[in-house]
């Protein structure tokens, strides 16, 4: 059953649940953060409309900095601005930032410990028609390997807004991951959010499997849990927006209670969220683990929903994977 | 503002001390870069003992000018200058590149106050300087921002992104100094990857460009003053320096880019530096 303490949307399982891309949360969140803190600035690499950076630009034109198509410069200019007291958010597609400017992020933001918020848009195959070049599937892995880096993949537009506001106050290098496609807004303003905290969406008396997910696929994980219940299978769904640092206590608790863990992410299974969970459990509480994600391949053009179905990341596939995991010894 | 003869000889004396310290630290370290730091001793003496508004006892003072070192491998020259300026004891220079030292092989801001950035990977210093200059200007602050960079790192794309950005936003509070010593690891820059006409390239990116003998302290300071008077553009000073300057037997020799002197060589080099008595003849007209 739904966790009441999560204060999820009343329409969580309704057909007409409101949808928005998580990047909308970036747009709203930066306006909110910029209102609260005059040092917040937004830098954008020629993608103001699609990243939603233009929402901030409209409110605070003097604090919006157009960088042109130059992601390496964007990261390093931001590092310099942070050194002079600004709180820069840098926005581009994740394929280019951190995809292209990784060394600059590593040296001038992470090693140099600057409070720059790297915002990777259009992550995952759900980018859709643009195809593999623009469907970033390696960013969580790249960024979580960096010392001092905090990594967050918000679950919906509302949580993305909260993550942006929290990132503006967080002192240190931080990466936020956003998606292009509209996805259900299953959380509300009352849903708790804190950097480093996981959120139980679904819980059962005697769970047989724990589904741990990050990003907007947590909604599909929740739908899978509901479908499992209809088939008499009890589960827990733990939404883990902060991939680093992991909420280790919550992950271990879910593993202890359920004895089996299924991870879900719109990212390569190697090196990303599922890997982080598997690493933790292998050392601290070994249980059977299966990781759902992209299996060592690139994306392709298509509509978001058909791509998620093709790569086995929609609710029916998650449900089937959970059922299969029940048979694991 | 013309420098008096007394001021010039004080600065030359400081440059000589910096060169001696560079040799001592590299011999002790057993690894590191020799040619670049020696070539930059005069420029760093000019910065730390004349140009910069700074307070060695309060390295984070908000009113300070910012000096960012993009070509981090030349940091021994900066460490030596900072030590002589009073940021930390000169004796600490001998810990360069050693385990536990604040003086990392390439500079790390978090370990040593006063460094401004962490650098070494080439091509990203100018962007950081530009970001710093942009932010300071937003806040109406008058601090000047300086960026030391190498000629070799002009081969990095990031450098030109930064040049384009600085030109667009007319960052007149930014002065970049290019150490034009013509060498890089694999040989002479014009053979590895020709940079010329480098001044014209920056002019085309809307920079004001000046050239100077980077081993002539008084001339260099004059150019830095001139840059302050340019209100509509960022300024690049192409400082022609002689790699290995001060030690005639290694001058112009690119093989000394990335290796330190042995103990014996170190003794000989120190003697050569002292023989010059701080006066480094100008080779660039």
Interface residues (C-beta under 8 A of the other chain):
Chain A: X41 X62 X63 X65 X67 X68 X70 X72 X73 X75 X76 X77 X78 X79 X80 X81 X82 X83 X84 X85 X86 X88 X103 X104 X107 X108 X111 X112 X113
Chain B: X66 X68 X108 X109 X110 X116 X117 X118 X119 X120 X121 X123 X124 X127 X128 X129 X130 X131 X132 X133 X134 X135 X136 X138 X139 X157 X158 X161 X162 X164 X165 X168
